[in-house]
Amino acid sequence: MNILIAAFEGTSAEVLTEGSSFDTLLLPSDKIRDSELLFSEMQSRSYDLVIAIGQKPVIKNKVYIETAARMNGVVYETDFDCGRLKGLFEEQGIAAKISRNAGTSYCNSIYWHGMSYIKERGLAAKIVFVHVPFEKNIYDMDAFKRGFWGAVNLLYK
């Protein structure tokens, strides 16, 4: 299983990726450049799953698994099994919520463009976006990392 982790630089998402065993793409929080980097990485290697990670300011010690992204009146919904991922997070001790609001800025943009890219090219890859708290709102980063990556590792076992 080839998994790509795309996370925004300088955020708790980047901190979360430190030590990850998956291919990681750090995004500079530039809507055009973020998409270009994601597309380039997806062209260079065939991925089964892209997990995009961004931070959400209002949450504490839990994750939001996003199911949809909206742009210019077009809504894309992921075909990834978000309910299964929610269950895996919870098994690993991380509270998780299914959400339909990927935001209005960088997070929504990368998710929407990623789904658009996959759909337009007829790729078998799936994509999911996970919001994590700001670093200050994660009570124990080491435990959060273990739970997060524990859940991801169980996805395809």
Stockholm file with secondary structure:
# STOCKHOLM 1.0

chainA/1-157         MNILIAAFEGTSAEVLTEGSSFDTLLLPSDKIRDSELLFSEMQSRSYDLVIAIGQKPVIKNKVYIETAARMNGVVYETDFDCGRLKGLFEEQGIAAKISRNAGTSYCNSIYWHGMSYIKERGLAAKIVFVHVPFEKNIYDMDAFKRGFWGAVNLLYK
#=GR chainA/1-157 SS CCEEEEEETTSHHHHHHTTCSSEEEEECSCHHHHHHHHHHHHHHSCCSEEEEEEEETTCCSEEEEECEEEETTEEEECCSCHHHHHHHHHHTTCEEEEESCCCSSHHHHHHHHHHHHHHHHTCSCEEEEEEEECGGGCSCHHHHHHHHHHHHHHTTC
#=GC SS_cons         CCEEEEEETTSHHHHHHTTCSSEEEEECSCHHHHHHHHHHHHHHSCCSEEEEEEEETTCCSEEEEECEEEETTEEEECCSCHHHHHHHHHHTTCEEEEESCCCSSHHHHHHHHHHHHHHHHTCSCEEEEEEEECGGGCSCHHHHHHHHHHHHHHTTC
//
